[in-house]
Amino acid sequence: MKNTQLQLLQENLDEINEKIFEIKKEINVIDIAVTSQDVSKLLSTTFNVDKYKHLPHKIVLSSPTFTQGRIHGEQLTKLFGALSFTSPLSDRKCTSMKETHHKSTEAGFSPPVKQLLDQPETVITIDTGYTDLYNVAYLGDNEIWTSGEDKTMKLFSINQRSLLKSITTKSGNVPYDIAVTKNGGLVYTDNSDRTVNIVGKEKIEVIRLRDWKPDSVCSTSSGELLVIMNSIDDTQARVVRYFGLKEKQTIQFDDKGKPLYSPGPFYRYVTENRNKDICVSDDKNRAVVVVSQAGKLRFRYAGHTPAPKNQPFSPRGITTDSQSHILTADFDNDCVHIIDQDGQFHRYIDCGLSEPNGLCTDTDDNLFVAQCETEQVKKIKYLQ
């Protein structure tokens, strides 16, 4: 029903736009005749005003009507059983911050409203020891995973600023991107090996791509994976949703059949917002492309001027927070852009950053920035 009504509205809109275009042409002809110094040209001009007196009919759509059935309580109990209640005082259990975060997301919990700080501040700086630092992913319990120009991915304690653990890629290649799954597992993409690797406690599950090279990966609130990938011949780019190892959805074109993302050997990162929008930073197009969960284009954000260093927008890592802000690293301007879920710019975070690349947020809405040049991760407080 929705698709049918959308098609009717689009056809009506096309008809109106065509009529507007014709009217503008007519007005242009009249303007030329009126401003002409040639009287004979003015007198010979025919005005087709009557042709445009009637615009296309307005389409009025009606909403679907839901007819509810009647089910008595006894029927529900018979079919599904009944709930029993245990006092929370008799079975109190501690829940980790990470578990609370996922449960609140699943239940549609609305977080408290937080205001942006006038002056974001750096809380902690962590030296990672990479030649070039690319990515950072929040694990929980004050721990972050990092990756850089090295086959080894490192787990750091945030408060202690110390190395806890290292994992080497299965192929020995440098990982393109890293993410943390809903269950706390590590995921990394191997662009050279054309694989997405899910590191569990006992084994590594592998998604192998035949004709595509994976770039960035993120884990959704529902436990799925979103992977943005580039074709081997560098002619196509797309986002694919995976449930386990199975491909579930492909997002590649807009409603007019045009590519949503630029192909080729350029930087592309992906994340999911609280409203289920899929946000992609597209460095070649110098834009953030946001589509709905169904893959419909919502908007493109092409940066904001003036930029801190007056350089063109160079989007890299991308993440979101509890307020549905979209945060994007701007590599060439040494800053992070904050926009809302509808693409409106709010402000920059530029507190001494140097070549920011990977981004992530924790459960308290602290921002972690992987700085390529200094090989440091900065923890930044930007919300009250």
C-alpha positions in Angstrom: 0.0 0.0 0.0 2.8 2.4 0.9 4.7 1.7 -2.3 1.5 2.2 -4.4 0.8 5.6 -2.7 4.4 6.7 -3.1 4.3 5.9 -6.8 1.0 7.9 -7.2 2.5 10.9 -5.3 5.7 10.8 -7.4 3.8 10.7 -10.6 1.7 13.6 -9.5 4.8 15.5 -8.4 6.5 14.8 -11.8 3.4 16.2 -13.5 3.3 19.3 -11.4 7.1 19.9 -11.9 6.6 19.5 -15.7 3.8 22.1 -15.6 6.0 24.5 -13.5 8.8 24.1 -16.0 6.4 25.0 -18.9 5.1 28.0 -17.0 8.7 29.2 -16.4 9.4 28.9 -20.1 6.3 30.9 -20.9 7.3 33.6 -18.5 10.8 33.7 -20.0 9.3 34.2 -23.5 7.0 37.0 -22.1 10.0 38.7 -20.4 12.0 38.7 -23.6 9.2 40.2 -25.6 8.4 42.9 -23.0 12.1 44.0 -22.6 12.6 43.9 -26.4 13.1 47.2 -28.2 11.4 45.6 -31.2 7.7 46.5 -31.2 6.8 44.1 -33.9 8.3 41.2 -31.9 6.2 42.2 -28.9 3.0 42.4 -31.0 3.7 39.1 -32.7 4.3 37.2 -29.4 1.5 34.8 -28.5 0.7 34.4 -24.8 -0.7 31.0 -23.8 -2.0 32.1 -20.4 -5.2 30.1 -20.6 -3.2 26.9 -21.0 -1.8 27.2 -17.5 -4.9 28.1 -15.6 -5.6 24.5 -14.5 -2.9 22.7 -12.5 -2.9 18.9 -12.2 -5.4 17.6 -9.7 -4.3 17.2 -6.1 -4.1 13.6 -4.9 -5.6 13.0 -1.5 -4.5 9.8 0.1 -6.3 7.9 2.8 -4.6 6.0 5.6 -5.2 2.2 5.9 -7.8 1.2 8.5 -6.9 -1.4 11.1 -9.7 -3.7 12.2 -8.9 -5.2 15.6 -10.0 -8.6 16.7 -11.3 -9.4 20.1 -9.4 -11.8 22.3 -10.5 -12.6 25.9 -7.9 -12.9 28.6 -8.7 -16.6 29.1 -7.8 -17.3 25.5 -4.4 -15.6 25.8 -3.6 -17.6 28.9 -4.7 -20.8 27.2 -2.6 -20.1 24.1 0.5 -18.6 25.5 0.6 -19.2 29.3 0.8 -16.5 32.0 3.6 -14.4 33.6 4.6 -14.9 37.2 6.4 -12.2 39.2 9.4 -12.5 41.5 10.4 -9.6 43.7 13.6 -8.0 42.5 14.8 -7.8 46.1 15.0 -11.6 46.4 17.1 -12.1 43.3 19.2 -9.0 42.8 22.0 -9.4 40.3 24.6 -7.0 39.1 24.5 -6.1 35.4 27.6 -4.8 33.6 27.5 -1.5 31.8 27.9 -3.2 28.5 24.9 -5.5 29.1 22.8 -2.5 30.3 23.7 -0.6 27.1 22.5 -3.4 24.8 19.3 -4.1 26.8 18.3 -0.5 26.8 18.9 -0.2 23.1 16.8 -3.4 22.4 13.9 -2.1 24.6 13.8 1.2 22.8 14.9 3.0 26.0 15.1 6.8 25.5 18.3 8.1 27.1 18.3 11.4 29.0 18.8 14.5 26.9 22.4 15.7 27.0 23.6 19.1 25.8 26.8 19.7 23.9 29.6 21.2 25.8 30.8 24.7 24.7 34.4 23.5 25.0 35.0 19.7 24.5 37.9 18.5 26.7 40.5 15.7 26.3 40.2 13.4 29.3 42.8 10.7 28.5 45.5 10.2 25.9 46.7 6.6 25.1 49.9 5.9 23.2 49.4 2.8 21.0 52.9 2.3 19.5 51.7 1.9 15.9 53.6 3.5 13.0 50.2 4.8 11.8 47.1 4.5 13.9 43.8 3.9 12.0 40.9 2.6 14.0 39.5 2.3 17.5 36.5 0.3 18.8 35.0 0.4 22.3 34.7 -3.1 24.0 33.3 -2.1 27.4 34.6 -2.3 31.0 37.0 0.6 30.1 38.7 -1.3 27.3 39.3 -0.4 23.6 40.5 -2.3 20.6 42.9 -0.5 18.2 44.4 -1.2 14.8 47.0 0.5 12.6 49.7 -0.1 10.0 50.4 -3.5 11.5 49.0 -7.0 11.4 48.4 -6.9 15.2 45.3 -5.5 16.8 45.8 -4.3 20.4 43.4 -4.2 23.4 44.1 -1.4 25.8 42.9 -0.5 29.3 41.5 3.0 29.1 42.1 4.1 32.7 45.5 2.3 33.0 46.5 3.2 29.5 48.2 -0.2 29.3 48.2 -3.0 26.7 46.1 -5.9 27.8 46.1 -8.2 24.8 47.1 -8.5 21.2 45.6 -10.5 18.3 47.2 -11.0 14.9 45.2 -11.2 11.7 44.8 -14.8 10.3 46.4 -13.8 6.9 49.1 -11.6 8.3 47.7 -8.6 6.4 46.9 -5.2 7.9 43.2 -5.0 8.9 41.2 -2.3 7.1 38.7 -1.8 10.0 37.7 -3.2 13.3 34.4 -3.4 15.3 33.1 -5.0 18.4 30.0 -7.3 18.2 27.0 -7.2 20.6 28.5 -10.1 22.5 31.9 -8.5 22.9 33.7 -10.3 20.0 36.2 -8.6 17.8 35.5 -8.2 14.0 38.1 -7.1 11.5 38.0 -6.7 7.7 40.9 -8.0 5.6 40.7 -6.0 2.3 43.6 -7.9 0.7 42.2 -11.4 1.6 38.6 -10.3 0.9 37.3 -11.6 4.2 35.3 -10.4 7.2 36.6 -12.2 10.3 34.6 -12.6 13.5 36.9 -13.6 16.4 35.0 -15.6 19.1 36.3 -17.2 22.3 36.9 -20.6 20.6 37.1 -20.0 16.9 37.2 -17.4 14.0 34.2 -17.3 11.7 34.9 -16.0 8.3 32.8 -14.3 5.6 34.5 -14.8 2.3 33.8 -12.4 -0.6 34.4 -13.6 -4.1 34.1 -10.4 -6.2 34.2 -7.8 -3.5 36.8 -6.3 -1.1 35.5 -5.3 2.4 36.3 -1.9 3.7 34.6 -0.8 7.0 32.4 -2.9 9.3 30.1 -2.1 12.2 27.9 -4.2 14.6 24.2 -3.1 14.8 22.0 -3.0 17.9 20.3 -6.2 16.7 23.6 -8.1 16.5 23.9 -8.0 12.7 27.0 -6.7 10.7 27.0 -3.9 8.2 29.9 -4.1 5.8 30.7 -1.5 3.1 32.7 -3.0 0.3 34.2 -2.2 -3.1 34.2 -4.4 -6.2 37.5 -5.9 -7.3 37.4 -3.8 -10.5 36.8 -0.6 -8.5 33.5 0.1 -10.4 30.9 -0.4 -7.6 30.5 0.1 -3.9 27.7 -1.2 -1.7 26.7 -1.9 1.9 25.7 -5.4 2.8 23.9 -6.5 6.0 24.8 -9.9 7.4 23.0 -12.0 9.9 25.6 -14.4 11.1 27.5 -15.4 7.9 24.4 -15.0 5.7 23.8 -12.0 3.5 20.5 -10.4 4.4 20.3 -7.0 2.6 22.2 -5.1 -0.1 22.2 -1.3 -0.3 23.7 0.2 -3.5 21.4 2.5 -5.5 19.0 5.3 -4.8 15.4 5.4 -6.1 16.6 6.7 -9.4 19.1 3.9 -9.9 22.1 6.0 -9.2 25.0 4.7 -7.0 24.8 5.8 -3.4 28.5 5.4 -2.8 31.6 6.2 -4.8 33.6 3.1 -5.9 37.4 2.9 -6.1 40.4 2.7 -3.7 39.1 5.5 -1.4 38.2 5.6 2.3 34.7 4.5 3.3 33.4 3.9 6.8 30.0 2.7 8.1 27.9 2.9 11.3 24.3 2.6 12.5 22.4 5.4 14.3 19.9 4.9 17.1 17.0 5.3 14.6 18.5 2.4 12.5 19.7 4.8 9.8 22.9 3.6 8.1 25.6 6.3 7.9 28.5 6.0 5.5 31.5 8.4 5.2 32.5 8.6 1.6 35.9 10.3 1.2 35.9 10.4 -2.6 32.5 12.3 -2.7 33.5 14.3 0.4 30.2 13.5 2.0 28.4 11.5 4.6 25.6 9.5 3.0 22.7 8.5 5.3 20.0 6.0 4.3 17.1 4.5 6.2 17.1 0.9 7.5 15.3 0.0 4.3 18.1 1.6 2.2 16.2 4.7 1.1 18.4 7.8 0.8 17.6 10.3 3.6 20.3 13.0 3.0 23.9 13.7 2.2 26.0 15.9 4.4 28.9 17.7 2.5 30.6 19.4 5.3 30.4 22.9 6.9 32.2 26.1 6.2 34.3 27.7 7.5 36.3 24.6 8.4 39.1 24.9 11.0 41.9 24.6 8.4 39.8 25.8 5.4 40.5 22.5 3.7 37.9 20.5 1.7 35.8 18.1 3.8 37.7 14.8 4.1 35.4 12.3 6.0 37.0 9.2 7.5 35.8 7.4 10.7 32.2 7.7 11.7 30.2 6.9 14.8 27.0 7.9 16.7 25.9 8.5 20.3 22.9 8.2 22.6 21.5 11.5 21.3 21.5 10.2 17.7 24.3 12.6 16.8 26.5 11.6 13.8 30.1 12.2 14.4 32.6 12.2 11.5 36.4 12.6 11.5 37.6 15.2 9.1 41.2 14.1 8.3 42.4 17.2 6.5 40.9 19.7 8.9 42.0 18.0 12.1 38.6 18.0 13.6 35.3 16.0 14.1 32.0 17.2 12.8 28.8 16.8 14.9 25.5 16.7 13.0 22.1 15.6 14.1 20.2 12.6 12.7 18.7 14.8 10.0 22.0 16.2 8.8 22.0 19.6 10.5 25.5 20.8 11.5 26.0 21.5 15.3 29.7 22.1 15.8 33.3 21.0 15.5 35.5 19.2 18.0 39.0 20.4 17.2 40.7 20.3 20.6 44.3 19.7 19.4 43.5 16.7 17.1 46.1 15.6 14.5 44.9 13.6 11.5 41.8 12.0 13.1 40.8 8.8 11.5 38.8 6.1 13.5 36.1 7.1 15.9 33.9 5.3 18.5 31.8 6.3 21.6 31.4 4.5 24.9 28.2 4.0 27.0 28.7 7.4 28.7 29.0 9.2 25.3 32.7 9.8 25.6 34.4 10.1 22.2 37.5 8.1 21.3 39.6 9.4 18.4 42.3 7.4 16.7 44.9 9.9 15.5 46.9 8.7 12.5 49.9 11.0 12.8 50.6 10.9 16.6 49.6 7.2 17.0 47.5 8.2 20.0 43.9 7.6 21.0 42.2 10.6 22.7 39.2 10.2 25.0 37.2 13.4 24.7 34.2 14.6 26.7 31.9 16.6 24.5 28.4 16.2 26.2 27.3 17.4 29.6 
